[in-house]
Amino acid sequence: MKTLFVSAVSACFELENDAPFYAPEPFRVTVDGRELPEQNSNVFSVFGLKPDTKYTVLAEGAHFSDRAEFTTPKERCAVDVTAFGAKGDGVTENTAAIQAAVNYLPEGGRLFFPAGTYLTLPVALKSHMTVEFAEGAVLLGSTERKRYPVIPGVTPDLGGGEEVFFGTFEGNTMDMYQSLLSAAYAEDITIIGPGTVDGNAQNSDFWTAFKEDPIARPRLLFFNRCKNITVHGIKACNSASWQLHPFFTDHISFFDVSVAAPKISPNTDALDPESCDDVQIIGCRFTVGDDCIAIKSGKIELGQRFNKSADHHTIRNCLMAFGHGAVTLGSEIGAGVKNLSVSQCWFQGTDRGLRIKTRRGRGKNCRIEHVEFSNIRMENVLTPFVINMYYNCCDPDKDSEYVWSREMLPVDDRTPHLGSFHFRDIECTGTQVAVCSIEGLPEMPVEEVEFKNVSVHFADDAKPGVPAMKAFSEPIAFGGLELGYVKKVRIENVSLEGVKGEKLKTKFCGEVVTEGFEA
């Protein structure tokens, strides 16, 4: 058993096995003899601990027993938010009281929210603090959009230095409403559950009036140019737009976090790390109205100005129960993505499983390299694998010939580059649309795609759909492996059941090697 994280009042653990997300069998957990509810996932948490105390945690199933010893760290102090006048009655607005508590909290202190519903406008956090939401505590976002402060996208430095960046959305600097909980240019912040942070957007006009508003919608949690951030055990839901958005933030971890929003909610991505380095997403559960995880690095302006790639991301033991894509790269990846590992995850009912989306115009710094997906279970995922270099959403020129043309255009500063992708030890059942849709650019083919130890079983009643969001896509069902403009394709030990028509179609590909694959 691996100890993932220990705070003064909580801890998170991971069973070490090969099972995606769910433990091989239900098990019980005891902490110094105190028994927790039965667990069924590989990652679990313990709350209600005391600072500077040694504990022993024991996990026991019918066929295994494991234990870990740990000591919670000391903390400077802990303060109840109600001491500053906050009221958890669900009616009183608590913005001033909560912000005062944050401002006056000593460095290294913990701000505690007891059970109750705390209605609030946005609150800004600061360095070297912990926020704890107890069981039954809900931080509830106000529905009064016009009272949300507007954060400038960028503002000049009055001293004559470089511009100062604050606001962003969908890969561009942009004025935005302040997020419900946010921090900028800060470090060493911890947010702990098991309580809830609820954006309450379903009761506002954030989901209905955003197209007429030039100000970008707020996130639920937003970290701008921060470092050393940990989010553990909270339940996040109903954000006005993206739920959890670290931006140019390094060394950030999400452990045992749940994120939820209705299927019909617009742009409610669960977790979008953008131009971040050293990101851990372990033991989390997502069901939202857009992508579950979307790794980003800005559009071409940010990509060329800062060239800060999304680097060293680990996604493990996570459950994606619904979303457009389970794990997505892009489409705003102007500075590229590298060193990504996705393993031991369970995708259930998402439109696409492993989804890479980019387009001409993302720029020459848009390079995706060293990406591996392994040991993944997909259930009722419409199209398990998509690599799309013709993505036609979210840009003013999305319908232009420059984006959709299949002609070989000149390679220039706007041309993206996709490297090697390895899909290994993956089982898919209930597939409907196609096994995969992969299409590189004529002038910049995808370097390499490997499928190894992959099985795909189609649903008997599969319904037609579009595999990838690009111009001229036609709805299909029961489609096989379709690859275009890929330099090297390797298909090893791949089993496809239920495909109607050709199992493998390649167009303008280089080396194609198959082994243990009938097509």
N, C-alpha and C positions, 0 to 999 in steps of 0.2 A: 504494500500500500504506500502510495506516494503522498507526501504532504505538499500541497500546492501553495497554501497561503495560511498564515496565522496572524491575526490582529490581537489587540488587547482583549477583545470580547467575542471573537469568532475564529473559526478555522475551516479549511476546505481540503478534502482528500480525494484521491483518485485510485480506484482499484486497478492493478496492473494485469491486464489480460488483452486478448485480441478481439473481444466482442464489441461491435459498433454501438455506442451509447448505452444500451441496456446491459446490465450485468447478466452473466450466464444464468443466474438464479436469484430470486429475492433473498434478502439478507437483513439481519437486524444489527443495529449499532448501539453500543453502550459507551458512555463516557463516565469513567470512574463509577460504574455501577448504575448510572442514570440511563434508562433505556429510551431511545428515540423511536419514532414510527418506522415501520418496515420500509426498506429502501429497495429500488429496483434498477437504478442507474449507476454507472461506473463512478460518477462524481457525486459526492454528497457533502453537506455542510453541517457544522455544529455552531449554534448561537447561544447567547446567554452565558458566556464564560466570564471569568474574572481576570483582571490584569495581573501580571507577575505571578502566575500560578501554573504549576506543573500538572499535566493531565495525561491520562492513558485512554486512547480510543480503541475499541475492539469491534471489528466487523466479522460477523459469523453467518455463514450460509450452511446449507445441508452438506456441502462438499468442500467448504473452505473455511479457513479462519485466519484473520490477519489483524495486526495491531500496529499502533504507532504511538510514540511518546513525544510530547511537545510541551513547551513552556510559553505561555502568552507573554508578550513584552510589557514592560512598564508603560504607563502613560502619565502625562503631567496632571490632567484633571478631566472630569466629565461633567457636563452642564446640561440640565434639562431645559429644553426650549421654552417650556411653560413659565420658567422663572423670569423670562423677558416679556411675559404677557401673551404669548401665543396660546390660542384656544383651539382644541381639536374638536370643535362642534360641527364642522362642515359648513358653517354659515359665516362666521367671523373672518374677515380678511386679515391675514397674519403677516403680510409682506414686511412691514416695518419692524415688527417684533423679531421675525426670523433673521432679517438682515442685520439688525442690531446685535443679535446673539452671535452671528458669524463675525461681525466686526470686532466685538469685544472678547471673543474666545482667545485665550492665551495660546501661543504657539505650542503645538504638540497636544492640544486639547481635543476632546470629543464632544460634539453637539448631539444630544440624544432626543429623539422624538418618541414619546410614549404612544400607546395605542390611542387612536383618534384620527379625525380627518381635518387636515390643516389646509384651508383654502389660501392660495397665495398667487401673486404676480411673480415675475422672475426674481431670482435671488442669485447673487454672485458669490462664489466661494473664494477662498484665499489659500495661500501656501500653508503647509504643515498643519493640516487639520483633518479630523475624521468626522463624518456625518453618519449616524446610525439611526435606522428606522426600525423600531421594534415590531414584533408580530402585531398586526392590526393597525399599524401606523400608516396613514396615506397622506402623501404630499399631493394636493389636488390643484391643478392649474386653473387659474381664472379664465373665464370665457370672454372677458372684455378685451377684445383684440386691440382696440384703440388706446388702451392704457398700458400696453406693452411698450417699454422703451425701444427706440430704434437705434441699432448699433451701426455705425458707418462701415462700409466695406473697407475703405482706406482713407486715411486723413494725413495731411502734411505734418511734418515735424516742424514746430515753430522755431526750433533752434537751427534749422537748416540742414538737418540730417536726412536720412532716408525716410520714405513714407512709412507710416505705421499701419499695419493691417489688422482688421478686427472682424469684419463680416464676410460671409461667403455662402454660396449655394450652388450646387451642381457644377462645381469645378471652376467657378469664377469668383473674383472679389465682388461683393454685392452687399448693399444695405440690407439688414435683416432685423427682424424683431428679436429682442433678447430671449435666449432660451430659458426654460424653466429653472434649470440649475446649470451654471456655467462658470468657467474660470478661464482667464487669459494670462499668458506669460507667468504662470504659477507652477509650483512643484510640490510633490509629496502630499497628495490628496487621496483620501480613502473614503469610499461610500459603501456602507454595509447594510444588509437587510436584516431580517427577512421581510421587512415592510415594502410598501409600494410607492412608486412615483408615477402619478397618473396625469397625463397632459389634458384630459377632459375635452379633447378636441371635438368629440362627437356631439357635444352640447354647445359648441361655438360655431362660428362661420369659417373657421380655418380650413375646413375641408370643402367648402362650397364657394367661397369668394376669392380664392387665392389667384385665379387667373386675371382678375381685375385689379389686383393690388400689386404695385411695383416693388413693394417691400417683401423680401423672402420670409417665408414662414419660420417660426422658431423651431429648434430641436427640443427634445426632452432634456438630454444632457449634452453639453457642448464644451469641448476643451480645445482652446486655441493656443498653439505654441507652448504647451505645457510639457512636463516630464514627471515620471514616477507617479503614475495614477493607477489606483486599483479600485475596481467596482466588483463587489462580492455579494451575491445572494439576494439582490433586490429583485422585485417584480416591476417592470417598466411597461407602460401601456398608453395607447391612445394619444400619441404625440401629434402635434399639428403637421409635422412632416417627418423627416428622418428621426428615429428615436434616439440612438446613441451615436454621436458624431465627434470622434477625436480628429483634430485637424492640425497637421504639422506638430504632432505630439509624439514623444518618444518614451519607450519603456512603460507601456500601458497594458493592464491585464483585466480580463473579464472572466470571473469564475462563478459558475453556478447561477447565472443570471437568466431570468425569463423575460421575454419581450413579446407583447401581443397587441394586435390591432385587427379590426375587421377586414375581411377580404376586399371589401369595396373601398377601403380608405385610401386616398391618393398619396403616393410617394412616401408611405410610412415604412421605409426600409428599417430593418431592425438595428443593424450595426454597420456603419460605413466609416472605417478608418481611412483617412485621406492623408497621403504623404507622411505616413507614420513609420517609425523604425522600432523594431522589437515589440511586437503585438502578440499577446496570448489570448486566445478565445477558447476556453476549455469548460466543458460540462454545461453549456448554455442551451436554452430551448427557445425557438423562434416560431411564431405564426403571425404573419403580417400581410399587408395589402400590396407589397412590392417585393424587392429582393430581400432575402434574409440577411446575408452578409454581402456587401458590395465594397470591394477594395478599390480605392481610387487614388489618383495623384494629380488631379486638376486637369483643366483643359490646356490648350497649347500655350496660352499666355503664362499661366503659373508654371507649366512644365518647362518652358524655356527660360523664364526669369530666375527660378530657384532650382530647377532640376533636382528636386528632392523626391526620390522614388519611394514607393511603398516597399519596405524591405524587412526581411526576417519576420514573417507572420506565421504563427502556428495555430491551426484550428483543429481541435481534437475532441472526440467524445461529445459532439453536439447533435441536437435534434432539430431539424427544420420540418415543421409540420405543415406549413403552407407558405407560399410566396411565389413570385414570378421566377426567381432563381434561388437555388439553395445557397451556393457559393458562386459569386459573380466577380469578375475582374472587369472594371470599367463601368460605364463607357468612358468616364472622365479619367483617363490614365495618361495624361500628357507627359509625365515624368517616369512612367513605366512601373512595373512590378517585378520584383525578383526575390528569390529565396522564400517561396511559399510552400508550406506543407499542410495538406488537408488529409486527416486520417481518422479512422474509427468513428465515422459520423453516420447518422441515419436520416435519410431524406424521405419525407412522406407527403405525397400530394402536391409537390411543387410543380410549376409549369415546366421548368428545366432544372437539371441537376447541377452539373458543373458547367458554368456559363462564362465565356470570354467574349466581350463585345467591345469593338473599337471601330474606327473608320478613318478614311483619309481626312486629314485636317487635325488629327491629334498631335502630330509632330514627330520629328526624328528622335526626340528623347523618350517617346513612347515605346519602350523596349520591355518585353515580358520574357523573363529568363529564369531558369531553374525552378520550375513549377512541377509539383508532384501531388497526385491524388491517389490515395491507397486505402484499402480495407474499408470500403463504403457499401452501405446497403441502401438501395433505392426502392421504394414501394409506391406504385401509382404515380410515378413521375412521368409526365407526358413525353418529354424528350430528354434522355439522360445526359447527352454530351453535345455542347454547342460551342463552336469557335467561329465568330462572325466578324469579319472586317468590313462589313457594309451596314453597320448599325445606323438606323435612320430615325432616331428620336432625339428630342431635347436640344436641337440646334436650329437656328434660323435657316440654314442651308441644307437641312436634313433631306429634302426632296430634290436636291440639285443633281445634275448629271455628274458632277465631280464626285459625289458620294456614291451613286449607284452604278456608274459606268463599269462595264467588264472589259473595257479596252485597257491596254498597257499604257499607263500614263507615266510621265517623267517622275523619277525619284528625286524628291527635294526636301526642304526643311519641314514639310507638312506630312511626310510619309511615315506611318508607324511600322514597327517591326515586331513580329511574334517569333519567339524562339522555340524551345522544346517543351512538350507537354507529355507527361507520363500518367496513364490511367491504369492502375494495377489492383488486382484482387477486389473486384467490384461485382456485386450481384444486384440485378434489376428485375423486378417483377411488376406486372400490371402496366407495362409501357403501352403507350397508345399511338403517338404520332410517328416517331422515328427513333432509331438507335442513336444516330448522331448526325449533325449537320455542321460540316467544317469547310470553310471557304476562305482562302487567302486572297491576296491581291495579285493580279498578273505581274505587276512590277515588283512585288515584295511577297513572295510565297511564305507560308508558315514553314519554319525550319524543319520541325520533326514532330510527329504524333505517334505515340505508342499505346496500344491496347494489349494488356497482358493479364491473363486469368480473369476474363470478364464474361459474365453470362447475362443475357437479356431475354426475358420472357414477356411476350405481348399479352395484353388482356384480350379475351375472346370478343368482347364487344367494343373494341377500341374505336374512338370517335376521331374524325379528322381534325387537324389543327395545323398551324404554321410553326415549323420547327424553330425558325430564327426570325427576328424582327429586322427585315430588310426589304428593299423594293423588289417587286415581282415574285415574292414568295407565294406559292400556291398551297392551300390546305391539302394535307395528305394523312394517311394512316397506315400502320404496319410497315413503315419505311425502314430500310436497312442502314448500313454504314455508307454515307455519302461524303466524299472528300474531294475538294478542288483546290488546285494550286498549293500543294504541300510538297516540299522537297524530298522528305523521307517519311515513309509510312511503314510501321511494323505492327503486325497483328499476330499475336501468339496466344494459343489456347483460348480462343474466343468462341462462345456458343450462343447462337441466335435462334430462338424458337418463336414462330408465328409471323415472321417476315413474309410479306406477300410481294413477289417480284424478286429482283436481284438483291442478294444480301450485301454485296459490295459494289459501289460505283465510284470510280475515280476519274477525275478530269484534270488533265494537265498536271499530274503529279510526277515526281521524279522516281526514286527507288521505292518499290512497293514489295515488302517481304511478308509472306504469310507462313505460319507454322501452326499446325493443329487447328486449322480453320477451313471449313468447307464452304466454298462459294464459287 
